[in-house]
């Protein structure tokens, strides 16, 4: 009988811990990750998210600069700063080192500073003259409430 009661208490405790952990996640933060496979299937992806003022959006996209391609922020409407601010943009190399051509990820983070709707458009291209342009695109509409 004592073993059964102990099992119930341990199970209830574990469930409560999971619920509390879920409730303490960063409110107003949205993470979006788009893999190379997703872009191979659909090279021009759009999305929409809703966040509060002071919320953040982290957009992680597949990237392989060894091919000469990189993401560029093409359009930001309205002007940067009135609704969104770009907080960070970085490249994370591939987990597998020592292999040529293995993609990593570019990570873009934006913070909501005012109410309204803004669009962030990223373009995966080779930046030199004659390089391929717009091979992949990602356009994200961010509604700040």
Wavefront OBJ file of the C-alpha trace (Angstrom):
o trace
v 0.000 0.000 0.000
v 2.809 2.431 0.860
v 4.525 1.737 -2.488
v 1.328 2.508 -4.429
v 0.797 5.779 -2.549
v 4.432 6.781 -3.110
v 4.040 6.109 -6.848
v 0.957 8.338 -6.953
v 2.798 11.185 -5.163
v 5.828 10.898 -7.454
v 3.604 10.869 -10.566
v 1.552 13.862 -9.386
v 4.761 15.732 -8.499
v 6.217 15.064 -11.952
v 3.041 16.291 -13.667
v 2.984 19.480 -11.571
v 6.676 20.117 -12.385
v 5.974 19.785 -16.113
v 3.003 22.141 -15.904
v 4.977 24.770 -13.976
v 7.907 24.502 -16.420
v 5.506 25.031 -19.336
v 4.033 28.108 -17.673
v 7.429 29.709 -17.047
v 8.497 29.734 -20.713
v 9.367 33.167 -22.045
v 6.010 34.853 -22.642
v 5.736 36.621 -25.947
v 8.627 34.751 -27.561
v 8.082 32.911 -30.834
v 10.706 30.665 -32.431
v 10.458 29.578 -36.051
v 12.886 27.168 -37.672
v 12.923 26.346 -41.379
v 15.104 23.470 -42.596
v 16.826 22.977 -45.945
v 14.359 20.156 -46.663
v 11.425 22.538 -46.204
v 12.977 25.042 -48.636
v 13.690 22.237 -51.115
v 9.985 21.379 -51.060
v 8.778 24.995 -51.112
v 11.445 27.599 -51.989
v 9.190 30.590 -51.214
v 7.696 30.332 -47.729
v 5.482 32.812 -45.900
v 4.288 32.875 -42.334
v 2.533 35.027 -39.779
v 2.928 35.363 -36.027
v 1.258 37.447 -33.325
v 3.297 38.763 -30.403
v 2.851 41.403 -27.717
v 4.847 44.629 -27.460
v 8.242 43.680 -25.949
v 7.846 40.168 -27.390
v 10.500 38.624 -29.618
v 10.627 36.494 -32.735
v 13.593 34.276 -33.526
v 13.741 33.041 -37.097
v 16.245 30.262 -37.833
v 16.792 29.372 -41.490
v 19.012 26.837 -43.216
v 22.146 28.427 -44.660
v 25.258 27.201 -46.424
v 27.700 30.055 -47.085
v 30.250 27.625 -48.577
v 28.025 27.640 -51.686
v 28.220 31.430 -51.939
v 24.604 31.796 -50.821
v 23.575 33.893 -47.848
v 20.404 35.397 -46.467
v 19.803 39.100 -46.876
v 17.050 41.164 -45.331
v 15.372 42.646 -48.414
v 12.244 44.365 -47.166
v 11.200 45.603 -43.789
v 7.848 47.387 -43.768
v 7.242 49.731 -42.133
v 10.653 51.187 -41.400
v 12.854 49.376 -38.922
v 12.356 50.761 -35.453
v 8.708 51.835 -35.426
v 7.267 48.347 -34.800
v 10.248 45.968 -34.786
v 13.923 46.224 -33.989
v 16.466 43.714 -35.221
v 18.199 42.478 -32.080
v 20.621 39.988 -33.578
v 21.709 38.217 -36.743
v 24.260 35.410 -36.569
v 25.459 32.258 -38.293
v 25.690 28.938 -36.470
v 27.999 26.476 -38.172
v 27.054 22.871 -38.798
v 27.216 20.339 -35.983
v 29.167 17.985 -38.246
v 32.650 19.427 -38.609
v 35.193 18.349 -41.152
v 32.615 17.736 -43.882
v 32.478 20.012 -46.896
v 29.127 21.472 -47.898
v 27.241 20.738 -44.667
v 24.758 23.563 -44.004
v 24.460 25.562 -40.825
v 21.828 28.077 -39.792
v 21.335 31.815 -39.852
v 19.456 33.152 -36.859
v 17.547 36.443 -36.961
v 15.976 37.894 -33.800
v 13.513 40.782 -33.765
v 11.910 42.574 -30.822
v 8.500 44.235 -30.920
v 8.724 47.892 -29.860
v 5.326 49.197 -30.978
v 1.888 48.001 -32.016
v 1.140 47.336 -35.664
v 1.988 44.951 -38.471
v 5.415 44.568 -40.025
v 6.796 42.272 -42.705
v 10.305 40.860 -42.701
v 11.481 39.424 -46.002
v 14.660 37.368 -46.345
v 16.223 36.489 -49.681
v 18.732 33.618 -50.117
v 21.040 34.663 -52.936
v 24.598 34.856 -54.190
v 25.503 38.502 -53.686
v 27.908 38.997 -56.588
v 26.933 40.314 -59.998
v 25.597 37.402 -62.051
v 25.022 35.275 -58.951
v 21.691 33.493 -58.462
v 19.080 35.671 -56.751
v 16.019 34.756 -54.725
v 16.577 31.013 -54.845
v 14.796 30.782 -51.496
v 12.690 33.460 -49.811
v 11.041 33.684 -46.432
v 8.511 36.404 -45.683
v 7.180 36.701 -42.164
v 4.324 39.003 -41.203
v 4.575 39.973 -37.547
v 1.473 41.375 -35.897
v 2.325 43.210 -32.677
v -0.663 43.510 -30.373
l 1 2 3 4 5 6 7 8 9 10 11 12 13 14 15 16 17 18 19 20 21 22 23 24 25 26 27 28 29 30 31 32 33 34 35 36 37 38 39 40 41 42 43 44 45 46 47 48 49 50 51 52 53 54 55 56 57 58 59 60 61 62 63 64 65 66 67 68 69 70 71 72 73 74 75 76 77 78 79 80 81 82 83 84 85 86 87 88 89 90 91 92 93 94 95 96 97 98 99 100 101 102 103 104 105 106 107 108 109 110 111 112 113 114 115 116 117 118 119 120 121 122 123 124 125 126 127 128 129 130 131 132 133 134 135 136 137 138 139 140 141 142 143 144 145
